[in-house]
């Protein structure tokens, strides 16, 4: 997959010459191969991937993820950040989760961001940011947790509510997410909301709502990258 050519943003803070790998979670098509077992990063295996969830009236998670990531990528390019995606489109079978992790590691990015939407209880609301726990390498310990915390803070600052049903204060350390377990660079998975909650589903189906999600995530990424640049 080709990297996007950096574009110079006007009148915007710079994140420095940084690189971010963006993963729009899941796939647009299931050809029957998604149950193939792949390494989970902790000595076991799990399905290659899934189609994800959907709102009760059928708006699919994979389409939401794709749309939000496209918006994030456009904004990051305007900040001069080099980006790469885990899949080329939303109408074919994307790479397995272990392949996505390998692609991300090959890029040697400053951050790996996987975008998802959750399938929670109908009364549950809010986002949560996942990171690999217990950590399997240095990148998964301090840097990934800092990335998760920075992202959580950005989402809260944008007016989003931390999850009422998972994690703690918007953060959720997990051992079962292969993409995070296999990461050699700071990596998080962001569940932006609950597709089974009617209010959040309405936001996800709205172009304006998706734009707000993308803006909040972009700000979290830029804040993290700017802090890395300042620490040099």
N, C-alpha and C positions, 0 to 999 in steps of 0.2 A: 504494500500500500504506500502511496506517495505521501510524503509530508506536505502540509500546506505551506506555501511560501509566506514568510513573515510579512506583515503589512504594518506600516508605521501609523500608529494612531495619533491624532492631533489633539493637543490639549489634555492628554490623559497621563496619569502617572505610569512610569515604566516599571515593569517587573524584572528588567534585565534580560540578558540573552539566555532564556530558560526554555526547557522542553517539558511538555506534559503529554502523557498518554491518556486518551479518553476512551472509555469503554461504554457504549450504549448497550446495556444489558440485554441478553436473550437474542432471539432470532426472529426474522419475519416469516420463515417457513419451517415446517417440520417434515422431513422426508423419511422419517422412521429411523434415522441414524442417531438421534439425540440421546438415546438410552445407552449408547456405547460407553463402556466404563473407561475412565481416564484417571490419572493420579490426582489425589486430593491434597497432596503436599504434606501429609502427616502419616504416610505409610499405608494408606488405604486407597479406595477408589470411590468415584461417584459418577453420575450421569454426565455425559459430554456437555449437555446444556438442556434448557427447557424453553418452552414458548413463553413462559412468564404468566402473569395473571391478567385480569381485565376488569373494567368497571362492570357493574351489574347489567348495563345496557350494551356491553360488548366492545367498548373502546379498549384496544389491547395495550398492555404494558410496553411491548417491544416498540410500538409506534410512538408512545409517549417518550420513552428513553431516547429514541432516535431523534425526535424533534428537539428535545431539550439539549442534547449533546451538540447538535448542529448549531444551535444558538450560542452555546458556550464556546465552541470552536471559533466561530466568527468573531466573537468578542476577544478571545485570547489572541487571535491573529492580529487584531487591531492594537493590542498591547505589545506586539512584537514577540510573542511567545510561539515557539515552534510546537506544532501539534501533530499527533497521529491518532487514527481511529482503529479500533479493533475489528470493525467490519465496514464493508464498502457501501452497503445499501440496507434497506429494510424490506426487501422482497426476495431474499434468498436465505439459504442456510449459512449462518455465520460460523466462525471457528469455534471449536470446543474451548472450554474454560482454561484448560492447560495450555492450549495454543495461544490464547489471548495473553496469558501470563508470560509466555516465552517471547511473544512479540513486544510486550511492554518492557521486559528486561533487556531485550536486544537494543531498544531505543536508548537505554540508560537515561531515563527521564528524571527530572527533579520531583515529579509527583505522578502517581497513577490514580485516576479518578474513574470509578465505575458508577454509572447512574442507573437507578432502579426506582420502582414504585412497589409498595408492599401489598400483600393480601392479608389483612388483619380483620379483627372483629368489627362489625358494622359501627359499633359505638366508639371504636378506637380512632384516635386522631394523632397527627403529628409525624415528624421526620425522626429518623435515627441514623447515625453515622457509624458504620462498622469498621473495625480494624482487627488484624489477626492477634489473637490472644489465647494461650501464651505465645509470645513472639518466638520466631524460629531463627532470627538473625538480627543484626544490629539495626538494620533499616526498619524492621517491624517493631522495634522497641521504642526508643525515644522519638525518632523522626515521624513515624507513622502515627503515633499517638498525638504528637504536636499538630500534624496535618489534620487529624480528626477533630481535635479541639478547636483549631482555627476555623475549620469548616462549620462546626457546630455554632461557634460564636457568630459567624457571618450570617447563618440562617436565622438565628434568633434575632440578630440586629435588623434583619429584613422584615421581621414581624411573624416569622414562622414559629409554630409551636413544637417543642420537643415531644416525642412520642409519649402517649398516655398509657401504652400497653407493652412496650418493649424497651430494654436497655435502662440506663440511668442518666437522666438529665440530657438526653439526646445522644448519648454515646453507648456503644454496644460492642464489647470485645467478644469475638467469636472464633472458634477453632474449626468450623465446618465449611468455611468458604475457600475453595481451592485457589481462586484467583488471588486472594490475599495471602494465603499460606505460601504460595509459590513465588511471591514477589520478592525481588532483591533490592527494590527501591521503595520509598515511602508510598504506601498504597492504602486507599480507603474505598469503601462501597457505601454510597449514599442512597438510602431509601427516603425519597423526598416526601412521601405521604402514603396514605392508605386508600387504595382504589375501591375498597368496599365501603368506605365512608362517603355518604352522598355529597356532603359539602366539599370534601377534598376531590372527589371524582369530578365534580363540576369544574373545579379549578384546573384539573389536569386536562379536561376536554377543551378548555378555553385557550385560544392562542395567547390572549393576554396573561392568563394564568401560567402558561408554560414559559412565557417571556420573563415573568417574575421569578419563577424557579431558576431559570438560567442565569439571570442577573445576580441572584443571591449566591449561587455556586461559583460563578465567575469571580465575584468579589472575594470569596473565601480563598480561591486559588491564588489570585493576585496578592492578597495579603500574605499568604504563606510564602510565595516566591519573593516578594519584596523583603520579608524578614530574612530570608536566606541570603539575598543580595547584600543587605545591610550588615550581615554577620561576617561577610568575607574579610 
